[in-house]
Amino acid sequence: MSAPIKTRKKAKVSRYEPCPCHSGQFYAKCCGMFHGGAKPPSALTLMRSRYAAYAMHLADYIIDTTDSSGPQYEADRGKWKDSIESFASSVYFDGLEILEESLVGPEEAYVAFKACLRDALGKECGFSERSRFFLKADKWLYHSGVPL
């Protein structure tokens, strides 16, 4: 895993800095293009860009890439944004490890990953999840996840 990218405080990442998704690529060549409006071409790419969006406090991106039929979706956008910001501000995003990607069909996929996080005191608080994604109207969306 690469060195921690400290993004606990809301910060703009330069296009030539390492991407917060820990891919090893520059932000502009990785998640930056998706945060700027390009559609992620796969569930895996969307998952990485969502991790980076959490690290960068891009709550609108998280909301806009969540399936409205999934259990994470909240009707109150303002409350949801506050919740995302609160979470993103409470941890350090130290790494992302992709464990597996599986396509169920052309419009459904799963991505298993481990998110390496630390709280303000430096205590490990990461998690592993198997996330479900759907392709709807030519756009990949996060639907749900189960802990691993």
N, C-alpha and C positions, 0 to 999 in steps of 0.2 A: 504494500500500500504506500502511496506517496505521502509526503509530509503534510500535516494538517493545514488546511486552508482556513484561516480564522475569519469567519463570517458571522459571528454571533450578533454583532451590531449591524444594523442595516447599512450596507455599503454597496457602492457601485463597483463592479468588477471591470477593469480595463479589458478591452478586446484582446490584448496581448498577455494577459495574466492566465495562469492555469485555470481551467474550468472548474467550478465548484463541484461538479459531478465526479471529479477525480479520474477522468478518462486519460489524463496526460496530455490532452490537446489544449490549444489556446481557446479561451472562452468564445471568441468570434467564430472559430471553426467548429465549435461544438454546440453547446446549448444556447449560446447567444443568438444564433439565427432563429431558433424556435421561440425564444423569449421575445424576439423582434417581430414575430408574426408568421414565419414559415411553419408548415405543418410537419410534425415529426413523421418520418416514413414508416415507423414500426412502433410496436408497443414498448420494446426495449429502449428505443430512443426517447419516447415519451416519458418512461419511468426515470431515465437519467435526468432529463430536463426538469422533471418535477422535483427530484432531489435537489438539484441546483437552485430551483425556484424557492424551495423552502429555505435553503441556506442563504439566499439573497433577499428573503422576505418579499417575494413577488406573489402576494396573496391572490391578486387577480388572475394570474396564470394558473395557479392551483385550482381556483374555482372554475375557470373557463375550460379546464381540461378534465373535469370531473363529470361523469355521466349522471344526468339528472335522475335516472332510475336507480342509482346506487345508494347504499345506506349512508355514505359520507355526505351526500348532498344536503345542504341546508337552504331553506327558502329565504331566510333572513340573511341577505348578502353581507350587510354591515356587521352583524354578529359573527358570521362565519369568518370574515376578514380579521376581526379582532382576535378570534380564536387562533387563527393561523399565525398572526403576528406574535401573539403571546407565546405560542409554542416555539416559533423560530428564534425568539429573543431569549429563550430559556436554556438553549443548548448550543454546543459547538458541533459543527458538522465535520468530523474527522476523516470520514472515508465511506466509500460505497463499494461493495463487492457484489457482483452479479453471480448468482449461483446457478441459474438455469433460465432459459427462455424456451417456451414451447407454444407452437401455433396449434390451435384446435381446428381452425379453418381459416378462410380468408378474412373473416371479420371477428375473430375471437382469439385471444392469446393470453398466456400467463407468463409472468416474470417473477422468479424467486430471487431475493436479494437480502443482503445484510447491510443495514445502515449503522455505521459506527458513530455514536454520539456521546458527548460528555455533558454533564450538567455544570453549573457555575462553579461548583466546588471541585471539579475534575473527576467526578465519579462517572464510570461507564454507565450509560443508560440507553445503549443502542438496542436494536431489535432486528429480527428477521421476519420476512413476510413473503407470502406467495400472492401476488397481486393479479387481479383479473382485469383485462382490458377488452373493449369492444371498438370496432371501426364503425362509426355512424356518420353518414353524410360526408364520407371521404376524410374523416378526422378521427384519430385514435383518442379514446377517452378512458380514464381510470374508472373502474366500476366498484371494486371491492378488494379486500385482502383478508387473508387468514394468517395468523402468526405461525411461524415454523418452530 
